[in-house]
């Protein structure tokens, strides 16, 4: 692990956490999934879209 790093197991929760910590002028990079619109857990693909989740997190944060 990286010193000072925080591991959040759920991708949705991690995105919401990251967005909630942003200040004006900050930049957030959500990497690793890109164009994918599903998240594989075991043998199941769950619908998941980083763009939609980030937009919801920003809206709820009032940013």
C-alpha positions as CSV (number, residue, x, y, z in Angstrom):
1,X,0.0,0.0,0.0
2,X,0.9,3.6,-0.4
3,X,1.4,5.7,2.7
4,X,-1.7,7.8,3.4
5,X,-3.8,5.8,0.9
6,X,-7.4,4.9,1.7
7,X,-8.8,1.7,0.2
8,X,-12.6,1.7,-0.4
9,X,-13.8,-1.6,-1.7
10,X,-16.9,-0.5,-3.5
11,X,-16.3,1.5,-6.7
12,X,-19.5,3.6,-6.3
13,X,-18.6,4.4,-2.7
14,X,-15.0,5.3,-3.7
15,X,-16.3,7.7,-6.4
16,X,-18.7,9.3,-4.0
17,X,-16.0,9.6,-1.4
18,X,-13.5,11.1,-3.8
19,X,-16.1,13.7,-5.1
20,X,-17.1,14.7,-1.6
21,X,-13.5,15.6,-0.8
22,X,-13.0,17.9,-3.8
23,X,-12.5,21.7,-3.5
24,X,-12.9,24.3,-6.2
25,X,-10.2,23.9,-8.8
26,X,-9.5,20.3,-7.9
27,X,-9.3,17.6,-10.6
28,X,-10.5,14.0,-10.1
29,X,-9.3,11.2,-12.3
30,X,-11.5,8.1,-12.3
31,X,-9.3,5.5,-14.0
32,X,-9.5,1.8,-14.8
33,X,-12.9,1.3,-16.5
34,X,-13.1,3.8,-19.2
35,X,-15.8,3.0,-21.7
36,X,-17.0,-0.1,-19.9
37,X,-20.6,0.0,-18.7
38,X,-20.5,-3.1,-16.5
39,X,-18.6,-4.3,-13.4
40,X,-17.7,-8.0,-13.2
41,X,-18.2,-9.5,-9.8
42,X,-17.5,-13.2,-9.8
43,X,-19.4,-14.6,-12.8
44,X,-21.9,-11.8,-12.9
45,X,-21.8,-8.5,-14.9
46,X,-23.5,-5.7,-13.0
47,X,-24.6,-2.5,-14.9
48,X,-22.2,0.2,-13.8
49,X,-21.2,3.5,-15.6
50,X,-18.5,5.7,-14.0
51,X,-19.8,8.7,-15.8
52,X,-23.3,8.3,-14.5
53,X,-22.1,7.6,-11.0
54,X,-19.7,10.6,-11.0
55,X,-22.5,12.9,-12.3
56,X,-24.8,11.7,-9.5
57,X,-22.1,12.2,-6.9
58,X,-21.4,15.7,-8.1
59,X,-25.1,16.5,-8.1
60,X,-25.6,15.2,-4.6
61,X,-22.5,17.1,-3.4
62,X,-24.0,20.3,-4.8
63,X,-20.9,21.0,-6.9
